Each structure stands twice: as C-alpha cells, then as structure tokens.
C-alpha cells in the first residue's frame, strides 16, 4: 500500500466511530452535514455536548453536565429559530 492509501484508511477508520458517537449523542444535523462531505463535523459532533434527550446524555451525563447540555441546546435552538 502507498502512503496516500494508508492515510485514507486511517481517516476512514477515525470517521466511522466519530459518526457513530455523533448519532448516539442525537446530533442529527451535524451527522447529516458530516456525511455530506464536510467530514470534520463528525469529529466535532463526537466531542460536542450531546442533545439533552439523547441516549448518550441519559447514560453518561450527571445533573450538572445535563444542565449544561440543556442550556446549550436551548440557546442554539433560539439562535436558529429567530
């Protein structure tokens, strides 16, 4: 294999788990944009706060982090609803 092929496989190997975590976090818009060739968004979605109602938030977030996720989600929704 050539170096370019190895880099491509490494990139793909990092995007698949990032897409899976983004989906578990309920960040559907980011997942869709990431799958439409804006792939760095998949990494952002994997590290960003989860949606408050997602499986990820219910499973891994305590009260304080869930409150942060709720505040972030509400602020984000208001920004784009106006």
FENNOR-V493282 format. One line per field, one symbol per residue. phi: phi as a letter, one per 40 degrees, with the letter a starting at -180 (. if undefined). psi: psi as a letter, one per 40 degrees, with the letter a starting at -180 (. if undefined). burial: + if it has 24 or more other C-alpha atoms within 12 Angstrom, else -. Layout:
BEGIN
phi: ???
psi: ???
burial: ???
END
This chain:
BEGIN
phi: .cdccccccccccccccccccccccgccccccccccgbcccccdccbccccdccddcccbcccccccdcccccccccccccc
psi: iiddddddddddddddddddddddefgdddddddefefddddddddeiiihdeidddddehaddddddddddddddddded.
burial: --------------+--++++++++++--++--++---++++++++-+++++-+-++--------+--+-------------
END
